[in-house]
Amino acid sequence: MLFELLQIAYLFLPLLGGAIASGLCIRFNWLAFLAAPLDFRLTHRQRRLFGNNKTFRGIIVFSVGTALIFSLQAKVFHNIPSLRSLEIFDYSTINPLLLGFSLGVAAMLSELPNSYLKRQLDISPGATAHGIWLPIFFVVDQVDLLVGVWLVLSLAMTVSFNQVLLSIAFIFVIHQIINLVGYFLGMRHTLR
């Protein structure tokens, strides 16, 4: 079980690269011209579709960061036997830039339905839900990106139920750490 968890951590490491790249862009306002909202400020029922936090910069930078780390794994780390043993599938058989970029895009797009639902429930971007919605959105906010990520990964590997469960636990815990570090470094506006 521990080895499987290490494999999941290694598999999802590129997403951390995407998160760091995105956080740095937010913190230092790099590529500000791409910070336009994905929803073009459109509304449904007089509420924004996604809000200002879902931007073109977020998708592009997160995806490029993910692609770069995935390429590093496939081109450099793959040559180190101890790290290659952590690969769930043979990284030398895929295009790492394409797969990494696709993982980043899929992760970011997977967050949009959740954002849309929160806007429709009058939960402001970055705000915490209240009442019955609090525990539901707290968990979904942490793991919603996994839907798209596993869909893309299923094109390169056979996905097991156990891998999905381990990824939920891993991403949930890592997300808490990233939120905390990002908040204290000024890369995030809230602790969630």
VOBA-596181 format. One record per residue (C-alpha): residue in one letter; residue number from 1; x, y, z. Coordinates in Angstrom, 1 decimal. Layout:
<pts>
<residuo=A | num=NUM | px=X | py=Y | pz=Z> $
...
</pts>
This chain:
<pts>
<residuo=M | num=1 | px=0.0 | py=0.0 | pz=0.0> $
<residuo=L | num=2 | px=2.8 | py=2.4 | pz=0.8> $
<residuo=F | num=3 | px=4.5 | py=1.7 | pz=-2.5> $
<residuo=E | num=4 | px=1.2 | py=2.4 | pz=-4.3> $
<residuo=L | num=5 | px=0.9 | py=5.7 | pz=-2.5> $
<residuo=L | num=6 | px=4.4 | py=6.6 | pz=-3.6> $
<residuo=Q | num=7 | px=3.5 | py=5.8 | pz=-7.2> $
<residuo=I | num=8 | px=0.4 | py=8.0 | pz=-6.9> $
<residuo=A | num=9 | px=2.5 | py=10.8 | pz=-5.4> $
<residuo=Y | num=10 | px=5.0 | py=10.5 | pz=-8.3> $
<residuo=L | num=11 | px=2.2 | py=10.4 | pz=-10.9> $
<residuo=F | num=12 | px=0.6 | py=13.5 | pz=-9.5> $
<residuo=L | num=13 | px=3.9 | py=15.4 | pz=-8.9> $
<residuo=P | num=14 | px=3.5 | py=17.3 | pz=-12.2> $
<residuo=L | num=15 | px=0.3 | py=18.9 | pz=-11.0> $
<residuo=L | num=16 | px=2.3 | py=20.4 | pz=-8.1> $
<residuo=G | num=17 | px=4.5 | py=22.0 | pz=-10.8> $
<residuo=G | num=18 | px=1.4 | py=23.5 | pz=-12.3> $
<residuo=A | num=19 | px=0.1 | py=24.8 | pz=-9.0> $
<residuo=I | num=20 | px=3.5 | py=26.4 | pz=-8.2> $
<residuo=A | num=21 | px=3.7 | py=28.1 | pz=-11.6> $
<residuo=S | num=22 | px=0.1 | py=29.3 | pz=-11.2> $
<residuo=G | num=23 | px=0.7 | py=30.5 | pz=-7.7> $
<residuo=L | num=24 | px=3.8 | py=32.5 | pz=-8.7> $
<residuo=C | num=25 | px=1.9 | py=34.2 | pz=-11.5> $
<residuo=I | num=26 | px=-0.8 | py=35.2 | pz=-9.1> $
<residuo=R | num=27 | px=1.7 | py=36.4 | pz=-6.4> $
<residuo=F | num=28 | px=3.8 | py=38.5 | pz=-8.8> $
<residuo=N | num=29 | px=1.1 | py=39.2 | pz=-11.3> $
<residuo=W | num=30 | px=3.0 | py=37.7 | pz=-14.2> $
<residuo=L | num=31 | px=1.2 | py=37.3 | pz=-17.5> $
<residuo=A | num=32 | px=-1.5 | py=39.7 | pz=-16.3> $
<residuo=F | num=33 | px=-2.8 | py=40.0 | pz=-19.8> $
<residuo=L | num=34 | px=-4.0 | py=36.4 | pz=-19.6> $
<residuo=A | num=35 | px=-5.8 | py=37.0 | pz=-16.3> $
<residuo=A | num=36 | px=-9.1 | py=37.5 | pz=-18.1> $
<residuo=P | num=37 | px=-12.0 | py=35.5 | pz=-16.7> $
<residuo=L | num=38 | px=-12.9 | py=32.3 | pz=-18.6> $
<residuo=D | num=39 | px=-16.6 | py=33.1 | pz=-18.4> $
<residuo=F | num=40 | px=-16.1 | py=36.5 | pz=-20.1> $
<residuo=R | num=41 | px=-18.2 | py=37.9 | pz=-17.2> $
<residuo=L | num=42 | px=-21.3 | py=36.2 | pz=-18.6> $
<residuo=T | num=43 | px=-24.1 | py=35.3 | pz=-16.2> $
<residuo=H | num=44 | px=-26.8 | py=32.8 | pz=-15.8> $
<residuo=R | num=45 | px=-29.7 | py=33.7 | pz=-13.5> $
<residuo=Q | num=46 | px=-28.0 | py=37.0 | pz=-12.9> $
<residuo=R | num=47 | px=-25.0 | py=35.2 | pz=-11.4> $
<residuo=R | num=48 | px=-21.5 | py=34.9 | pz=-12.9> $
<residuo=L | num=49 | px=-20.8 | py=31.5 | pz=-14.5> $
<residuo=F | num=50 | px=-17.4 | py=30.9 | pz=-12.8> $
<residuo=G | num=51 | px=-16.2 | py=34.2 | pz=-11.4> $
<residuo=N | num=52 | px=-13.0 | py=36.1 | pz=-11.6> $
<residuo=N | num=53 | px=-10.8 | py=33.4 | pz=-10.2> $
<residuo=K | num=54 | px=-11.1 | py=31.1 | pz=-13.2> $
<residuo=T | num=55 | px=-8.9 | py=32.7 | pz=-15.8> $
<residuo=F | num=56 | px=-7.1 | py=31.9 | pz=-19.1> $
<residuo=R | num=57 | px=-3.8 | py=32.5 | pz=-17.3> $
<residuo=G | num=58 | px=-4.7 | py=29.8 | pz=-14.7> $
<residuo=I | num=59 | px=-5.4 | py=27.2 | pz=-17.3> $
<residuo=I | num=60 | px=-2.4 | py=28.0 | pz=-19.5> $
<residuo=V | num=61 | px=0.2 | py=28.5 | pz=-16.7> $
<residuo=F | num=62 | px=-1.0 | py=25.4 | pz=-14.8> $
<residuo=S | num=63 | px=-0.9 | py=23.3 | pz=-17.9> $
<residuo=V | num=64 | px=2.5 | py=24.5 | pz=-19.0> $
<residuo=G | num=65 | px=3.9 | py=23.9 | pz=-15.4> $
<residuo=T | num=66 | px=2.4 | py=20.4 | pz=-15.4> $
<residuo=A | num=67 | px=3.8 | py=19.6 | pz=-18.8> $
<residuo=L | num=68 | px=7.3 | py=20.8 | pz=-17.8> $
<residuo=I | num=69 | px=7.4 | py=18.6 | pz=-14.7> $
<residuo=F | num=70 | px=6.0 | py=15.7 | pz=-16.5> $
<residuo=S | num=71 | px=8.7 | py=16.1 | pz=-19.2> $
<residuo=L | num=72 | px=11.3 | py=16.3 | pz=-16.5> $
<residuo=Q | num=73 | px=10.0 | py=13.0 | pz=-15.1> $
<residuo=A | num=74 | px=9.9 | py=11.3 | pz=-18.6> $
<residuo=K | num=75 | px=13.2 | py=12.7 | pz=-19.9> $
<residuo=V | num=76 | px=15.5 | py=12.9 | pz=-16.8> $
<residuo=F | num=77 | px=14.0 | py=11.0 | pz=-13.9> $
<residuo=H | num=78 | px=13.1 | py=8.0 | pz=-16.1> $
<residuo=N | num=79 | px=16.8 | py=7.3 | pz=-16.4> $
<residuo=I | num=80 | px=17.2 | py=6.9 | pz=-12.7> $
<residuo=P | num=81 | px=16.1 | py=3.3 | pz=-11.8> $
<residuo=S | num=82 | px=14.8 | py=4.1 | pz=-8.4> $
<residuo=L | num=83 | px=12.5 | py=6.8 | pz=-9.8> $
<residuo=R | num=84 | px=11.6 | py=4.8 | pz=-12.9> $
<residuo=S | num=85 | px=10.3 | py=2.1 | pz=-10.5> $
<residuo=L | num=86 | px=7.7 | py=4.6 | pz=-9.3> $
<residuo=E | num=87 | px=6.2 | py=5.0 | pz=-12.8> $
<residuo=I | num=88 | px=2.7 | py=3.3 | pz=-13.0> $
<residuo=F | num=89 | px=3.2 | py=3.1 | pz=-16.8> $
<residuo=D | num=90 | px=6.3 | py=3.5 | pz=-18.9> $
<residuo=Y | num=91 | px=6.9 | py=7.2 | pz=-19.4> $
<residuo=S | num=92 | px=9.2 | py=6.6 | pz=-22.4> $
<residuo=T | num=93 | px=6.1 | py=5.5 | pz=-24.4> $
<residuo=I | num=94 | px=4.3 | py=8.8 | pz=-24.3> $
<residuo=N | num=95 | px=4.7 | py=12.4 | pz=-25.4> $
<residuo=P | num=96 | px=5.3 | py=14.0 | pz=-22.0> $
<residuo=L | num=97 | px=4.7 | py=17.5 | pz=-23.1> $
<residuo=L | num=98 | px=1.3 | py=16.6 | pz=-24.7> $
<residuo=L | num=99 | px=0.2 | py=14.3 | pz=-21.8> $
<residuo=G | num=100 | px=1.4 | py=16.8 | pz=-19.2> $
<residuo=F | num=101 | px=-0.3 | py=19.8 | pz=-20.9> $
<residuo=S | num=102 | px=-3.5 | py=17.7 | pz=-21.3> $
<residuo=L | num=103 | px=-3.5 | py=16.7 | pz=-17.6> $
<residuo=G | num=104 | px=-3.2 | py=20.4 | pz=-16.7> $
<residuo=V | num=105 | px=-6.0 | py=21.5 | pz=-18.9> $
<residuo=A | num=106 | px=-8.2 | py=18.6 | pz=-17.8> $
<residuo=A | num=107 | px=-7.5 | py=19.4 | pz=-14.1> $
<residuo=M | num=108 | px=-8.5 | py=23.0 | pz=-14.5> $
<residuo=L | num=109 | px=-11.6 | py=22.3 | pz=-16.6> $
<residuo=S | num=110 | px=-12.7 | py=19.8 | pz=-14.0> $
<residuo=E | num=111 | px=-13.0 | py=22.6 | pz=-11.5> $
<residuo=L | num=112 | px=-15.5 | py=24.6 | pz=-13.6> $
<residuo=P | num=113 | px=-18.7 | py=22.7 | pz=-12.9> $
<residuo=N | num=114 | px=-18.0 | py=23.1 | pz=-9.2> $
<residuo=S | num=115 | px=-17.4 | py=26.9 | pz=-9.6> $
<residuo=Y | num=116 | px=-20.5 | py=27.2 | pz=-11.7> $
<residuo=L | num=117 | px=-22.6 | py=25.5 | pz=-9.0> $
<residuo=K | num=118 | px=-21.1 | py=27.6 | pz=-6.2> $
<residuo=R | num=119 | px=-21.9 | py=30.8 | pz=-8.2> $
<residuo=Q | num=120 | px=-25.5 | py=29.6 | pz=-8.7> $
<residuo=L | num=121 | px=-25.8 | py=29.0 | pz=-4.9> $
<residuo=D | num=122 | px=-24.4 | py=32.6 | pz=-4.3> $
<residuo=I | num=123 | px=-21.1 | py=31.4 | pz=-2.9> $
<residuo=S | num=124 | px=-18.5 | py=34.0 | pz=-3.8> $
<residuo=P | num=125 | px=-15.3 | py=33.0 | pz=-5.4> $
<residuo=G | num=126 | px=-12.8 | py=31.9 | pz=-2.7> $
<residuo=A | num=127 | px=-15.5 | py=32.1 | pz=0.0> $
<residuo=T | num=128 | px=-16.6 | py=29.2 | pz=2.2> $
<residuo=A | num=129 | px=-20.0 | py=27.6 | pz=1.8> $
<residuo=H | num=130 | px=-22.3 | py=27.5 | pz=4.8> $
<residuo=G | num=131 | px=-24.7 | py=25.1 | pz=6.3> $
<residuo=I | num=132 | px=-25.2 | py=21.7 | pz=4.6> $
<residuo=W | num=133 | px=-23.0 | py=22.9 | pz=1.7> $
<residuo=L | num=134 | px=-19.9 | py=23.4 | pz=3.8> $
<residuo=P | num=135 | px=-18.6 | py=19.8 | pz=4.1> $
<residuo=I | num=136 | px=-19.7 | py=19.0 | pz=0.5> $
<residuo=F | num=137 | px=-17.9 | py=21.9 | pz=-1.1> $
<residuo=F | num=138 | px=-14.9 | py=21.6 | pz=1.2> $
<residuo=V | num=139 | px=-14.2 | py=18.1 | pz=-0.1> $
<residuo=V | num=140 | px=-15.2 | py=18.7 | pz=-3.7> $
<residuo=D | num=141 | px=-13.0 | py=21.8 | pz=-3.8> $
<residuo=Q | num=142 | px=-10.0 | py=19.7 | pz=-2.9> $
<residuo=V | num=143 | px=-10.5 | py=16.8 | pz=-5.3> $
<residuo=D | num=144 | px=-12.6 | py=18.0 | pz=-8.3> $
<residuo=L | num=145 | px=-9.6 | py=18.2 | pz=-10.5> $
<residuo=L | num=146 | px=-9.2 | py=14.4 | pz=-10.3> $
<residuo=V | num=147 | px=-12.1 | py=13.8 | pz=-12.7> $
<residuo=G | num=148 | px=-10.4 | py=15.2 | pz=-15.7> $
<residuo=V | num=149 | px=-7.0 | py=14.0 | pz=-14.6> $
<residuo=W | num=150 | px=-8.1 | py=10.4 | pz=-14.4> $
<residuo=L | num=151 | px=-9.9 | py=10.7 | pz=-17.7> $
<residuo=V | num=152 | px=-6.7 | py=11.8 | pz=-19.4> $
<residuo=L | num=153 | px=-4.6 | py=9.2 | pz=-17.6> $
<residuo=S | num=154 | px=-7.0 | py=6.5 | pz=-18.7> $
<residuo=L | num=155 | px=-5.7 | py=7.1 | pz=-22.2> $
<residuo=A | num=156 | px=-2.2 | py=6.1 | pz=-21.2> $
<residuo=M | num=157 | px=-2.8 | py=3.5 | pz=-18.5> $
<residuo=T | num=158 | px=-5.3 | py=1.1 | pz=-17.0> $
<residuo=V | num=159 | px=-6.9 | py=2.9 | pz=-14.0> $
<residuo=S | num=160 | px=-7.8 | py=0.9 | pz=-10.9> $
<residuo=F | num=161 | px=-10.3 | py=1.7 | pz=-8.2> $
<residuo=N | num=162 | px=-7.6 | py=1.6 | pz=-5.6> $
<residuo=Q | num=163 | px=-5.5 | py=4.1 | pz=-7.5> $
<residuo=V | num=164 | px=-8.4 | py=6.5 | pz=-7.7> $
<residuo=L | num=165 | px=-9.1 | py=6.1 | pz=-3.9> $
<residuo=L | num=166 | px=-5.4 | py=6.7 | pz=-3.1> $
<residuo=S | num=167 | px=-5.3 | py=9.7 | pz=-5.3> $
<residuo=I | num=168 | px=-8.3 | py=11.2 | pz=-3.6> $
<residuo=A | num=169 | px=-6.6 | py=10.8 | pz=-0.2> $
<residuo=F | num=170 | px=-3.3 | py=12.1 | pz=-1.5> $
<residuo=I | num=171 | px=-4.7 | py=15.1 | pz=-3.3> $
<residuo=F | num=172 | px=-6.9 | py=16.0 | pz=-0.4> $
<residuo=V | num=173 | px=-3.9 | py=16.1 | pz=2.0> $
<residuo=I | num=174 | px=-1.6 | py=17.8 | pz=-0.4> $
<residuo=H | num=175 | px=-4.2 | py=20.4 | pz=-1.2> $
<residuo=Q | num=176 | px=-4.3 | py=21.4 | pz=2.4> $
<residuo=I | num=177 | px=-0.6 | py=21.9 | pz=2.5> $
<residuo=I | num=178 | px=-0.5 | py=23.8 | pz=-0.7> $
<residuo=N | num=179 | px=-3.3 | py=26.1 | pz=0.5> $
<residuo=L | num=180 | px=-1.5 | py=26.8 | pz=3.7> $
<residuo=V | num=181 | px=1.9 | py=27.5 | pz=2.1> $
<residuo=G | num=182 | px=0.3 | py=29.5 | pz=-0.8> $
<residuo=Y | num=183 | px=-1.6 | py=31.6 | pz=1.7> $
<residuo=F | num=184 | px=1.4 | py=32.5 | pz=3.8> $
<residuo=L | num=185 | px=3.5 | py=33.2 | pz=0.7> $
<residuo=G | num=186 | px=0.8 | py=35.5 | pz=-0.7> $
<residuo=M | num=187 | px=0.0 | py=33.2 | pz=-3.6> $
<residuo=R | num=188 | px=-3.6 | py=32.6 | pz=-2.4> $
<residuo=H | num=189 | px=-6.1 | py=35.0 | pz=-1.0> $
<residuo=T | num=190 | px=-7.7 | py=32.5 | pz=1.4> $
<residuo=L | num=191 | px=-6.6 | py=29.4 | pz=3.5> $
<residuo=R | num=192 | px=-8.9 | py=27.1 | pz=1.5> $
</pts>
